[in-house]
């Protein structure tokens, strides 16, 4: 149950620290709760709010001028739906970095409030795990992007990541290869039509025309299979892992028409139009 006033936190906190041997008094020189324990020179100071906010955090930092033994105390609402102050792991980590303690109080209808200490004053902040790996990923993403295509602070929009850029390069190479093969096929068909379309007419001329094409177009015309191979797209796009992009097909831009051969989907064509400023194409 949610408290109506932060003063409702005082009684359970007072009882909690009294059980630890503190003599507790409230509202001492603008401090919400102050405690002294025999044999200790530094006072205990607790600042209370109904929920964790910036004002409470700044208040706690200010109290560190008076004592290193400062806690921030807030209510912990059991309903976790979308409340910012439910990110207790991050909040306790922040308090540790600042040298503050953090306490939560859970209120119940039929039993005594539960006081829980999430961080002690002066606790060393936890060492970030995989810090080096995360930094390397950050630097890799930065270096692999060819330009600055996103606006900082954007939310709920498609981001142009290094992965998306490379996928676009593969899609552009696939589109170009298919267009080249189609053009070559149309050219040979036109030549045949000009010779009257006789079966087998001037096969030597066909072979010469095919050999004059680029390797990709010649291979496509000679064997007449649909799609383009990952190896050819790797050469055309300059993306070493082109095969992975085709196989995973994260964006749905590629379609496998046969073993080791791919074509561009309608979504892929649309993406090349949408990101024409990045790819340099005007598909």
N, C-alpha and C positions, 0 to 999 in steps of 0.2 A: 504494500500500500504506500502511496506517495504522501510525504509529509507536506503540511501547508506552510510551516515556518521552520527556518533553520534552527530556531531555539529548541525544537523537539530533539535535535541531535545531542544537546548538551547532557541530559541526564544519563543516557547509556554510555557516553564517553567518559563522564565523570566517574561512574561506577567502574568502568573498565580500568581506568588508570589508578583509581583508589585501591583496587585489588593488587596492583603492582607496587603499592607502597607510597604513592604520591599523595601529597596534600593538595587538593584541587580548589581553585577559586575562579569564578567567571568574570569576564569583562574587566580585566586588569590593564589599565593604560591602553585601551582600544584592542587588546588581544582577547579573542573570544574565550579561550580557556588557558589558564596558566597553572602549572603544577611544580611543586618542589619535593624532592626526595632527600631524606637524610643522607649526608655524606656526599652529595652532589652539588657542585657550584652552579652548573648551567641549568636554567629553568626549562621546563617542558612548555612548549607553546603549541596550541592547536587552533587553526582557523577553520571555520565551518561554513559550508554553503549547501543548499539543497541539491545542487548538481555541480559538476566540475566545469569551470569556465576560466577565461583568461583573468578576470578580476581576482579570483581565488589564487591563481598561480602567482600573479604579481604580488599579492598580499603575502603569500608564503615566502617569496624571495626577499621581500622587505623585512620580514621577521627574522631572517637569517642574520641580520645585523645585530640582533639582540641575543640570539642563542643558536647554536648548531643543531639543537634538538627541536625541530619544527615539523609538525604534521599538518597535512591538509585532510579534512574529513568531509565526506559527502554521503548522501543516501545512495544505496545501491538498490535500484528498483528491479524487481524480479522479472517484470515484463521487458524483454530484450528487443522489442520491435523498433528498430531504426534509431535508437537514441545514441547520440554522439558519446555520451558519458558511459556507454557500455563497453567501450574499447579499453578495458582495464589493463590488458597487457601493455599496450602502447602508453597509456597514461602513467602506469607505475614506472615504466622505463624512462619516461620524461622526468618524472619526479626524482628518480635516482641520479640522473645526469645533473640535476640542479642541487642535489644534496638534501632534498626534502623527503619526508615520509608521507605515506598515503594510507588513509583508513577509510573503509566503507562501513556503513551501518544499514542493515536490512531490518525493516519493521514488519511484524506479523500481527494478525488480528487477535490471536489467542495465546501467544507466547512472547517471552521477552525478546527485545531486539538483539540481533547478532552483530557484534563488532568484529571486523576482520582487518588485520594489518597486511596491506599488500606490498608496502615498501617501508624500510626503516630509514630514518635520517642518516645521511653519510654513507649509505650503501654504495658500493662501487657499481657503476653501470654495467650491465651484462655485455660481454664481448660479442659483437655481431658475428654470426656464423656465415661462412662462405663469403666473407667480405671481398676477398680477392677475386673470386669467381664472378661475383655480381659486378664489380668494377670493370673486369675484363669484358663482360657482356655489354656494359654501357659504352665502353670505348669502341668495341667492335661495331655496335649499331651506329655510332656516330661516324666512324670512318667509312663504313660501307654505304652510307647514303651519299648520293651524288650531288645533292643540293638541299636547300632548306625549303621544304614544300608544306610544312605544317605551321599553324599559328599557335604559339605557346598559350596554354590555358584552355585549349579547346576540349570539349567533352561531347560525347555522343556523336562523333563524326568519324569518318574513315580516315585513318592516319596512313600517310605514305611512309611505310617502314622500308628498311633495306630489303626485307623479304618480298614485299610487294613490288619494289623496283625491279628486282631480279626476275620475278614472275612476269612482269610486263615486258622485260627484254626478251624472255623466252617466247612469249606470245607474239611479240612483234616479229621475231625471227621466223616463227611458224607461219604467220600470215604472209610474210614476204616469200617464203619457200613455196607455199601453196599457190600464191599468185604467179610466181615464176613458172611453176610446173603447168598451171592452167594456160598461161600465155603460150608456152612452148607447144602444148597439145593443140591449141587453137591454130597456131601458125602452121603446123604440119597438116592439120585437117584442111586448111585453106589451100595449101599447096596441092594436096591430093585432089581436091575438088577442081582445081585449075587444070589438072591432068586428066580430068574426066572420071576420076574415081575408080579406075580399073583396078581390080584386085591384083596386088603384087606389082603394080606399075611403078617402075623406077625405084626399087627398094634401095639401090645404092644412094640415090639422092636423099631418101629419108635418113639413112644412116649418117650421111654427111651432115645433115641438118641437126641431128641429135648430138653429134660429136662437137658441133660448134657451140652448143649451149654450155652453161656452167655445169660443174659436176653434179649438183643437186638436181637440176632440171633434166640433164641427160639421163641420170639414173632413174628419175621418175618416169621419163618417157619410154626408156628402154624396157623397164620391168613392168610399168603401168600399175603399181600398187597404190592404194590410197594412203594418205598421211605421210608424215615425215619422221625420220628416226631421231632418237635422242642424240646420237653422235653428231648428226648434221646440225641439229639445233645448238649443241654445245659450241660448235665451230662458229656458227653464224652469230650467236648471242654473246659469246664471250663469258658465259656463266658456266663455271666448272661443274656445278651440280644440277645441270639442266634436267637430267633424267629424274632426279628426286622431285623436282617441281611438277613434272609431267605425271609421275606415279601417284604422288600425294594429292595433287589436284585440289589444293586447299580452297581455291576460289571458284572452282567449277569452270575454268576457262578451257580445259583440254578434254579431248575425248579419244579414248583408245579404240582405234578401228581394227586393229589386228596386233599380232605379236610384234612389239617394238615399233609401232607406228601410231602417230597421233595426228589429230586434226584440231582446228580451233572451233570452239563452240560459239553460239550467238552471244553468250555472256562475255566470252573473251573478246569478241569483236567490239562489243559495247564498252568494255573496259579500256580498250585502246583508244576509243573515241573520247571517253571520259577523261583519260589521263594523257591526252595528246600533247599537252604542254610539257610533260615529263619525258615521254618517249621521243619527242621530236617528230611524231607522225601526225598525219591528218587523215586517219583512216575514216 
